[in-house]
Amino acid sequence: MAQLPFIVAGGGIGGLSAALGLARAGIPCRVLERAKELGEIGAGIQIGPNAFHCFDYYGVGEEARSKAVYIDQLRLMDALSGDEITHIPLDEPFRKRFRNPYAVVHRADLHGVLLDACKANPLIELRTDHCVEGYDQDGSSVTVRLTGRDPIKGAALIGAEGLRSPIRQQMVKDGEPRVSGHTTYRSVIPTEQMPEDLRWNAATLWAGPKCHIVHYPLKGWKVFNLVVTYHRDVTEAVAGKPVSKEEVRQGFEHISPRAQSIIEHGNDWKLWVLCDRDPITEWIDGRVVLLGDAAHPMMQYFAQGACMAMEDGVCLSHMMEKFGGDVDKAFVAYRDQRVVRTARVQLGSRLIGDYIYHADGAKALVRNAAMKAKSAEDWYDQLSWLYGGTGLDA
Ligand SMILES: Cc1cc2nc3c(=O)[nH]c(=O)nc-3n(C[C@H](O)[C@H](O)[C@H](O)COP(=O)(O)OP(=O)(O)OC[C@H]3O[C@@H](n4cnc5c(N)ncnc54)[C@H](O)[C@@H]3O)c2cc1C
């Protein structure tokens, strides 16, 4: 009898990474994606050096590198005074230390690189318009239940369907995600529309009380990615809702005019209300395992959710190889290696949201003083636990 494939639920960055990794380990995979087409939203994403190790592992290093913009700095501005607080240089010493660069890339380009590699791989089958509802298992295989379709059988199941994963719900039963109350508005504008004196080759963060703004160039400097966030204490989750510029502007009257002006240059704003979940250790149910946002959804403040999903795929496939295809042992080793690292990013993202991104009053003064005092080497030491990872280590 032919080998049953592994089923991967979800064709986002996490699901495609898992499929590429498993195929590298010689395991056939079937990716089931709910949407009618595989793709990503039109916005940017930051990718740390840890993600570049993953690209190389998946055999897409060259293609991914060709799509990226290599920024010089992570720059932190005080949104109230308009002054720079500090910057982390991303030049040669950074690259040498972490054996890879830090970059920014358009999400569709990044997803496209992974998708092309999946399409070219005879061990990977991609199916769209397949909405996963749940699973049943018998100890040697898993049967995936789908909306309006016949069930599909696989050797194992990877739940990579993001924040609202039905597989996680069946496994963990932890209900709706935590609504952070943070509203994030995104816009991508032609570079000519960005004020000339703000066209920095940096991922820039303007941090202010209850709010922040992020911008960086994308697509070979053809466009700028704008992300504007305000902690409005909203209680309902929203994803990608078109909103007016007036709505985005609300609450930013207190920050410096230069920072405020960034909002004026954006158009076609879309709103997300950010959600995350508390870290958990229950990632496995027999031959079913969670990966990416389904396992560890986080606030975006370390800019690492997609990087962690890519690392997960590396680790999972590495463990499948290491344990000679023994699913039970590989899943446990994968979970044991990934839980602490991803939980640290989940919890740390909440903390830096509070203490760095949205600090006010004395908290902001402490932030500025502490961050100004750091040298580039201090920063590299402090971030080495994160950027020094490859997915193959803890
Ligand atoms: C504002 C913002 C900025 C961010 N910035 C960064 C950044 O700079 N760097 C970074 O690394 N990360 C960043 N992230 C996080 C990153 O976007 C996510 O962590 C990452 O996309 C997770 O990938 P995933 O594949 O696990 O989940 P998803 O991207 O959510 O993909 C899940 C896939 O599963 C599909 N699906 C859903 N339900 C089903 C179902 N029932 N059946 C089948 N398929 C289904 C979906 O259609 C989707 O294709 C940011 C997030 C936000 C919100």
The ligand as a Tripos MOL2 file, in Angstrom:
@<TRIPOS>MOLECULE
LIG
   53    58     1     0     0
SMALL
NO_CHARGES

@<TRIPOS>ATOM
      1 C1          0.0530   43.5800   12.2600 C.3       1 LIG1
      2 C2          0.9220   42.3430   12.2170 C.ar      1 LIG1
      3 C3          2.2600   42.4660   11.8920 C.ar      1 LIG1
      4 C4          3.0860   41.3380   11.8890 C.ar      1 LIG1
      5 N1          4.4060   41.4930   11.5900 N.ar      1 LIG1
      6 C5          5.2180   40.4200   11.5950 C.ar      1 LIG1
      7 C6          6.6020   40.5740   11.2680 C.ar      1 LIG1
      8 O1          7.0760   41.6810   10.9810 O.2       1 LIG1
      9 N2          7.3980   39.4510   11.2880 N.ar      1 LIG1
     10 C7          6.8850   38.2080   11.5880 C.ar      1 LIG1
     11 O2          7.6520   37.2290   11.5630 O.2       1 LIG1
     12 N3          5.5840   38.0440   11.8950 N.ar      1 LIG1
     13 C8          4.7360   39.1010   11.9050 C.ar      1 LIG1
     14 N4          3.4110   38.9440   12.1990 N.ar      1 LIG1
     15 C9          2.8980   37.6020   12.5520 C.3       1 LIG1
     16 C10         2.6380   36.7190   11.3250 C.3       1 LIG1
     17 O3          1.8160   37.3810   10.4040 O.3       1 LIG1
     18 C11         1.9770   35.4180   11.7480 C.3       1 LIG1
     19 O4          2.5870   34.9100   12.9030 O.3       1 LIG1
     20 C12         2.0850   34.3670   10.6330 C.3       1 LIG1
     21 O5          1.4560   34.8230    9.4770 O.3       1 LIG1
     22 C13         1.4920   33.0430   11.0840 C.3       1 LIG1
     23 O6          1.4880   32.1390   10.0150 O.3       1 LIG1
     24 P1          0.5880   30.8290   10.0830 P.3       1 LIG1
     25 O7          0.7970   30.1390    8.7700 O.co2     1 LIG1
     26 O8          0.8570   30.0770   11.3320 O.co2     1 LIG1
     27 O9         -0.9140   31.3480   10.1950 O.3       1 LIG1
     28 P2         -1.7690   32.1770    9.1400 P.3       1 LIG1
     29 O10        -0.9380   33.1650    8.4290 O.co2     1 LIG1
     30 O11        -2.9600   32.6720    9.8730 O.co2     1 LIG1
     31 O12        -2.2100   31.0950    8.0620 O.3       1 LIG1
     32 C14        -3.2300   30.1830    8.3360 C.3       1 LIG1
     33 C15        -3.7650   29.6330    7.0150 C.3       1 LIG1
     34 O13        -4.7500   28.6460    7.3150 O.3       1 LIG1
     35 C16        -5.9260   28.8870    6.5510 C.3       1 LIG1
     36 N5         -7.0680   28.3870    7.3280 N.ar      1 LIG1
     37 C17        -7.7130   28.9710    8.3640 C.ar      1 LIG1
     38 N6         -8.6900   28.1730    8.8150 N.ar      1 LIG1
     39 C18        -8.6670   27.0540    8.0470 C.ar      1 LIG1
     40 C19        -9.4400   25.8570    8.0230 C.ar      1 LIG1
     41 N7        -10.4350   25.6590    8.8780 N.pl3     1 LIG1
     42 N8         -9.1260   24.9170    7.0980 N.ar      1 LIG1
     43 C20        -8.1040   25.0930    6.2140 C.ar      1 LIG1
     44 N9         -7.3730   26.2160    6.1770 N.ar      1 LIG1
     45 C21        -7.6380   27.1800    7.0860 C.ar      1 LIG1
     46 C22        -5.9330   30.3960    6.3570 C.3       1 LIG1
     47 O14        -6.7150   30.7550    5.2390 O.3       1 LIG1
     48 C23        -4.4500   30.6890    6.1660 C.3       1 LIG1
     49 O15        -4.0640   30.5130    4.8260 O.3       1 LIG1
     50 C24         2.5500   40.0500   12.2130 C.ar      1 LIG1
     51 C25         1.2030   39.9260   12.5200 C.ar      1 LIG1
     52 C26         0.3920   41.0530   12.5250 C.ar      1 LIG1
     53 C27        -1.0610   40.8820   12.8770 C.3       1 LIG1
@<TRIPOS>BOND
     1     1     2 1
     2     2     3 ar
     3     2    52 ar
     4     3     4 ar
     5     4     5 ar
     6     4    50 ar
     7     5     6 ar
     8     6     7 ar
     9     6    13 1
    10     7     8 2
    11     7     9 ar
    12     9    10 ar
    13    10    11 2
    14    10    12 ar
    15    12    13 ar
    16    13    14 ar
    17    14    15 1
    18    14    50 ar
    19    15    16 1
    20    16    17 1
    21    16    18 1
    22    18    19 1
    23    18    20 1
    24    20    21 1
    25    20    22 1
    26    22    23 1
    27    23    24 1
    28    24    25 2
    29    24    26 1
    30    24    27 1
    31    27    28 1
    32    28    29 2
    33    28    30 1
    34    28    31 1
    35    31    32 1
    36    32    33 1
    37    33    34 1
    38    33    48 1
    39    34    35 1
    40    35    36 1
    41    35    46 1
    42    36    37 ar
    43    36    45 ar
    44    37    38 ar
    45    38    39 ar
    46    39    40 ar
    47    39    45 ar
    48    40    41 1
    49    40    42 ar
    50    42    43 ar
    51    43    44 ar
    52    44    45 ar
    53    46    47 1
    54    46    48 1
    55    48    49 1
    56    50    51 ar
    57    51    52 ar
    58    52    53 1
@<TRIPOS>SUBSTRUCTURE
     1 LIG1         1 GROUP 0 **** ****
